[in-house]
Amino acid sequence: MIHTHYRWVIVAAGGLLGCIAIGAMFSLPVFLLPISKETGWSVTGVSTAMTIGFLAMAFASMAWGSLSDRWGPRPVVLAGSVLLAASLAAASITTSLVAFQFTFGLLVGVAAAAVFAPMMACVTGWFDTHRSLAVSLVSAGMGMAPMTMSPFAAWLVSGHDWRTSMQIIAVVVAVVMIPVSLLIKRPPALEAGNDALAVADEPQDGMTTRDVLRSPQFIILCMTNFFCCATHSGPIFHTVSYAITCGIPMIAAVTIYSVEGLAGMGGRVVFGVLGDRFGAKHILVIGLLAQAFGALAYVFTGGLASFYLVAGIFGFIYAGVMPLYAVIARENFPLRLMGTVIGGTAMAGSLGMALGPVAGGLIYDTFASYTWLYVGSWGIGIGAFLIAMTFKPIPKTREGLAAV
């Protein structure tokens, strides 16, 4: 058992780093119109930087995770923090759309990815009790980004031009993230001289990276996360537009996001506690089934009150299930390969997130209605549930591993 209070410092640092990194990336929607108006670049062109960012996060997640396995989380998170600050500063002085898409899209996306997988992997190694709660709290910190960094960006751009505002955010990233990165330490079991302890405690220690990537458990986790994120990405991105088509005023429709975000904060903590008590896999499976029907419930909304109710329930569920993937990964794979495993599942999830906005737009353009978006999300959610049901834990005995 890990007897140390420092593990909670790791949790707090991970939550703060995630909040600022994700918040910096998600400041783009706030800057979208000011950038377009000042530069003459199209809204579509500027928005494309966000799509590039999602894809960059997806493919960089596994790379950063693997590097954290090799070097430890501190140098990886520190490098990501420096790159994020530099990328934001560079994006603020670009004079062409292509340069902006490269700096804010590709580089900021790559930099932001340096936080999630390494920190989640690190936290799972620091905890042998309350593990689900710990990773949920780190995730909750990341979930605070839309409620902290986005309003901060809005406040900045209301008094400054977008370039100055983005430069201020770059300074905040550098001043906060770089020192906090130095607080990160490898889990005690992976510290120099403790490798024997890690081996003794883990029957899966003989697994290589190739073994992990080819294992049914890793493939199922990735597929589940892909379908899970594809389930909620469409509703997240299009619910405000859907509410407006239902006659909800725009200002009121935007508040639906706030309800969803606040509910998600509670969901992360509650699902974390339940995961510790009843097992992460069981809670994940139940949550995925509930998420599918939560998406379908949007079909039956009409007034603002019903939107608030469904958004609260849906946000509570989809945010709650996300941290459980890291817990399941830690229960089934060697600690020394956690960055690779969590990076791989994060990559799958980011690709799933990239589907929703495009699919929802195509559906609305084709049918002039969002109904099939939510019906389709329900079907994808049922798929995630069924895939998760097939997950069988890796045997805890060496004899069982040999049979696999």
C-alpha positions in Angstrom: 0.0 0.0 0.0 1.3 3.5 -0.8 1.5 5.4 2.4 2.1 9.0 1.5 0.3 12.3 1.4 2.3 13.4 -1.6 0.0 11.4 -3.9 -2.7 14.1 -3.4 -0.2 16.8 -4.5 0.1 14.8 -7.7 -3.7 14.8 -8.1 -3.9 18.6 -7.5 -1.1 19.3 -9.9 -2.6 17.0 -12.6 -6.0 18.7 -12.3 -4.5 22.2 -12.5 -2.2 21.4 -15.4 -5.1 19.8 -17.3 -7.4 22.7 -16.6 -5.0 25.3 -18.0 -3.8 23.1 -21.0 -7.3 22.1 -22.2 -8.6 25.6 -21.4 -5.9 27.3 -23.5 -6.9 25.1 -26.5 -10.6 25.7 -26.0 -10.1 29.4 -25.9 -10.3 29.4 -29.7 -14.1 29.4 -29.8 -14.0 32.6 -27.7 -11.5 34.2 -30.1 -13.2 32.9 -33.2 -15.1 35.9 -34.3 -12.6 38.5 -33.2 -9.9 36.7 -35.2 -12.0 36.4 -38.3 -13.1 40.1 -38.1 -9.6 41.4 -37.5 -7.8 39.3 -40.1 -10.5 38.7 -42.7 -9.9 34.9 -42.4 -13.1 32.9 -42.8 -14.8 31.5 -39.7 -14.5 28.0 -41.3 -10.8 28.5 -41.9 -10.2 29.6 -38.3 -12.4 26.8 -36.9 -10.4 24.3 -38.9 -7.5 24.9 -36.5 -9.7 23.2 -33.8 -10.3 20.2 -36.0 -6.5 20.0 -36.6 -6.0 20.3 -32.9 -8.3 17.4 -32.1 -6.5 15.2 -34.6 -3.1 16.3 -33.4 -4.1 15.5 -29.8 -5.3 12.0 -30.9 -2.0 11.0 -32.6 0.2 12.8 -30.1 -1.4 11.2 -27.0 0.2 7.8 -27.6 3.6 9.3 -28.4 3.7 11.4 -25.3 2.4 8.5 -23.2 5.2 6.2 -24.5 7.8 8.9 -23.8 6.5 9.2 -20.2 6.9 5.5 -19.8 10.6 5.9 -20.8 11.6 9.2 -19.2 8.9 9.7 -16.5 6.0 12.1 -16.5 7.9 15.2 -15.3 10.1 15.9 -18.4 7.2 15.1 -20.7 4.7 17.4 -19.0 7.4 20.1 -18.7 8.2 19.9 -22.4 4.5 20.1 -23.2 4.0 23.1 -21.0 6.9 24.9 -22.7 5.7 24.0 -26.2 2.1 25.1 -25.3 3.3 28.6 -24.1 5.5 29.0 -27.2 2.8 27.8 -29.6 0.2 30.2 -28.2 2.7 33.1 -28.4 3.6 32.1 -32.0 -0.1 31.8 -33.0 -0.8 35.3 -31.7 1.7 36.9 -34.2 0.8 34.8 -37.3 -0.1 36.8 -40.4 -1.6 34.0 -42.5 -4.3 31.5 -42.0 -2.1 28.5 -42.8 0.5 29.6 -40.2 -2.3 30.0 -37.6 -3.7 26.6 -38.4 -0.2 25.1 -38.0 0.7 26.9 -34.7 -2.7 26.9 -33.0 -4.0 23.7 -34.6 -1.1 21.3 -34.9 1.4 22.6 -32.2 -1.1 23.6 -29.5 -2.9 20.2 -30.0 0.3 18.3 -29.7 1.3 20.3 -26.6 -2.0 19.9 -24.9 -1.8 16.1 -25.4 1.3 16.0 -23.3 -0.7 16.4 -20.1 -3.6 13.9 -20.2 -2.0 10.5 -20.8 1.2 11.1 -18.7 -0.7 12.5 -15.8 -3.4 9.9 -15.7 -0.7 7.2 -16.0 1.2 8.8 -13.2 -1.8 9.1 -10.9 -2.8 5.5 -11.3 0.6 4.5 -10.2 0.5 6.6 -7.0 -2.7 5.0 -5.7 -3.6 1.5 -4.7 -6.7 2.7 -2.8 -9.1 5.4 -3.9 -7.7 5.0 -7.4 -11.0 5.7 -9.2 -11.6 8.8 -7.1 -8.1 10.1 -7.7 -8.2 9.9 -11.5 -11.7 11.3 -11.4 -10.5 14.3 -9.5 -7.7 14.9 -12.1 -10.4 14.6 -14.8 -12.6 17.0 -12.9 -9.8 19.5 -13.0 -9.6 19.2 -16.7 -13.4 19.5 -16.9 -13.1 22.9 -15.1 -11.5 24.4 -18.2 -14.8 25.6 -19.9 -15.9 27.2 -16.6 -12.6 29.0 -15.9 -10.3 29.5 -18.8 -13.1 30.2 -21.3 -14.6 33.0 -19.2 -11.1 34.3 -18.6 -10.4 34.4 -22.3 -13.8 36.2 -22.9 -12.9 38.8 -20.2 -9.5 39.4 -21.9 -10.8 39.8 -25.4 -13.5 42.2 -24.2 -10.7 44.7 -23.2 -7.9 43.8 -25.6 -7.5 42.6 -29.2 -7.3 38.8 -29.7 -3.5 38.8 -30.2 -2.8 40.5 -26.9 -5.3 38.3 -25.2 -3.7 35.1 -26.6 -0.3 36.4 -25.5 -1.6 36.9 -21.9 -2.8 33.3 -21.9 0.6 32.2 -23.1 2.1 34.0 -20.2 -0.3 32.3 -17.8 0.5 28.9 -19.2 4.3 29.6 -18.7 4.0 31.1 -15.3 1.7 28.4 -13.9 2.3 25.2 -15.8 6.1 25.2 -15.9 6.6 25.4 -12.1 3.7 23.0 -11.4 5.2 20.5 -13.8 8.3 20.4 -11.5 6.1 19.0 -8.7 5.4 15.8 -10.7 7.2 12.7 -9.6 7.2 9.1 -10.9 5.2 6.6 -8.8 7.3 5.2 -6.0 7.2 1.7 -7.5 9.0 3.0 -10.6 11.6 5.0 -8.8 15.2 3.9 -9.3 15.9 0.9 -7.1 12.2 0.0 -6.8 11.9 -2.0 -10.0 11.9 -5.2 -8.1 8.9 -4.1 -6.1 7.0 -3.3 -9.2 7.8 -6.7 -10.6 6.8 -8.6 -7.5 3.5 -6.9 -7.3 2.5 -7.3 -11.0 2.1 -10.7 -12.7 1.7 -8.8 -16.0 5.2 -7.3 -15.6 6.5 -9.6 -18.4 4.3 -8.0 -21.0 6.1 -6.0 -23.7 4.7 -3.0 -25.5 3.9 -5.3 -28.4 2.1 -7.7 -26.1 0.0 -4.9 -24.8 -0.9 -3.4 -28.2 -1.9 -6.8 -29.5 -3.9 -7.9 -26.4 -7.7 -8.2 -26.7 -8.1 -6.1 -23.6 -6.2 -3.1 -25.1 -8.1 -3.4 -28.3 -11.5 -3.6 -26.5 -10.6 -0.6 -24.3 -9.7 1.5 -27.4 -12.9 0.4 -29.3 -15.1 1.1 -26.3 -13.6 4.5 -25.8 -13.9 5.3 -29.5 -17.6 4.4 -29.5 -18.2 6.1 -26.2 -16.8 9.4 -27.3 -18.5 9.2 -30.7 -21.8 8.8 -28.7 -21.5 12.0 -26.8 -19.5 14.2 -29.2 -22.4 14.9 -31.5 -24.8 15.9 -28.7 -22.1 18.0 -27.0 -21.3 20.0 -30.2 -24.9 20.4 -31.6 -27.2 20.6 -28.6 -27.1 24.4 -28.5 -28.0 24.5 -32.2 -30.7 21.9 -31.6 -32.2 23.9 -28.8 -32.3 27.0 -31.0 -34.2 25.0 -33.7 -36.7 24.1 -30.9 -37.3 27.8 -30.3 -35.0 28.4 -27.3 -33.4 31.9 -27.5 -29.6 31.7 -28.2 -28.5 33.2 -24.8 -30.7 30.7 -22.9 -29.5 27.8 -25.2 -25.9 28.5 -24.4 -26.6 28.1 -20.7 -27.4 24.4 -21.4 -23.7 23.9 -21.7 -23.2 25.3 -18.2 -25.7 22.9 -16.8 -24.0 20.0 -18.6 -20.6 21.0 -17.4 -21.6 21.5 -13.8 -23.4 18.1 -13.8 -20.3 16.6 -15.3 -18.1 17.8 -12.3 -20.4 15.9 -9.9 -20.5 12.9 -12.2 -16.7 12.5 -12.2 -16.6 12.4 -8.4 -19.6 10.1 -8.0 -18.5 7.6 -10.6 -15.0 7.6 -9.1 -16.4 6.7 -5.7 -18.7 4.0 -7.2 -15.8 2.6 -9.2 -13.7 2.2 -6.0 -16.6 0.5 -4.3 -18.1 -1.7 -7.0 -15.3 -2.0 -9.5 -14.5 0.3 -12.4 -15.5 -2.2 -15.2 -19.0 -2.7 -13.7 -19.7 1.0 -13.3 -18.3 1.7 -16.8 -20.7 -0.8 -18.4 -23.7 0.5 -16.5 -22.6 4.1 -17.3 -22.3 3.4 -21.1 -25.8 1.9 -21.2 -27.2 4.9 -19.4 -25.2 7.3 -21.7 -26.9 5.8 -24.7 -30.4 6.4 -23.4 -29.3 9.9 -22.1 -28.5 10.8 -25.7 -31.8 9.4 -27.0 -33.6 11.5 -24.4 -32.8 14.7 -26.3 -35.3 13.6 -28.9 -38.1 14.1 -26.4 -37.0 17.6 -25.2 -38.8 20.8 -26.2 -38.8 23.5 -23.6 -35.8 24.9 -21.7 -36.6 23.1 -18.5 -36.6 19.7 -20.3 -33.2 20.6 -22.0 -31.8 21.5 -18.6 -33.0 18.2 -17.1 -31.6 16.0 -20.0 -28.4 18.0 -20.2 -27.8 17.6 -16.5 -28.3 13.8 -16.6 -26.4 13.3 -19.8 -23.4 15.5 -18.6 -23.4 13.7 -15.3 -23.1 10.3 -17.0 -20.7 10.9 -19.9 -18.2 12.9 -17.8 -18.4 10.3 -15.1 -17.5 7.3 -17.2 -14.4 8.8 -18.9 -11.9 8.5 -16.0 -12.8 4.9 -15.5 -10.8 3.8 -18.6 -7.5 4.8 -16.9 -8.5 2.7 -13.8 -9.3 -0.4 -15.9 -6.0 0.1 -17.7 -4.1 0.2 -14.5 -5.8 -3.0 -13.2 -4.8 -5.0 -16.3 -1.5 -3.7 -17.6 2.0 -3.1 -16.1 2.6 0.3 -14.4 5.7 0.9 -16.5 3.6 0.9 -19.7 0.7 2.9 -18.4 1.6 6.0 -20.5 1.4 3.9 -23.7 -1.9 2.2 -22.7 -3.7 5.4 -21.6 -2.2 7.3 -24.6 -3.6 4.7 -26.9 -7.1 4.8 -25.4 -7.0 8.6 -25.4 -6.1 8.5 -29.1 -9.1 6.4 -29.8 -11.3 8.7 -27.8 -10.1 11.8 -29.6 -10.8 10.2 -32.9 -14.3 9.4 -31.7 -14.8 13.0 -30.6 -13.8 14.2 -34.1 -16.8 12.4 -35.6 -19.6 14.1 -33.8 -19.4 17.6 -35.2 -19.1 16.5 -38.8 -21.8 13.8 -38.5 -24.2 16.1 -36.8 -23.7 18.8 -39.5 -24.3 16.3 -42.3 -27.4 14.9 -40.7 -28.9 18.3 -40.2 -28.1 19.4 -43.7 -29.6 16.2 -45.1 -32.8 16.0 -43.0 -33.2 19.6 -41.7 -33.6 18.0 -38.3 -31.3 16.7 -35.5 -33.5 13.8 -34.6 -31.3 11.2 -36.4 -28.2 12.6 -34.7 -29.6 11.6 -31.3 -31.0 8.3 -32.5 -27.7 7.5 -34.1 -25.9 8.5 -30.9 -28.1 6.0 -29.0 -27.2 3.3 -31.5 -23.5 4.0 -31.2 -23.8 4.1 -27.4 -25.4 0.7 -27.4 -22.5 -0.5 -29.4 -20.1 0.9 -26.8 -22.0 -0.9 -24.1 -21.9 -4.2 -26.0 -18.2 -3.9 -26.7 -17.4 -3.2 -23.0 -19.4 -6.3 -22.0 -16.9 -8.4 -23.9 -14.0 -7.2 -21.8 -12.4 -9.9 -19.7 -9.6 -8.9 -17.2 -6.1 -10.1 -17.8 -5.5 -13.1 -15.5 -3.7 -12.2 -12.3 -1.7 -15.4 -12.2 1.4 -16.2 -14.4 -0.2 -19.5 -15.3 -3.3 -17.6 -16.6 -1.1 -15.2 -18.6 0.7 -18.1 -20.2 -2.7 -19.5 -21.3 -3.5 -16.1 -22.9 
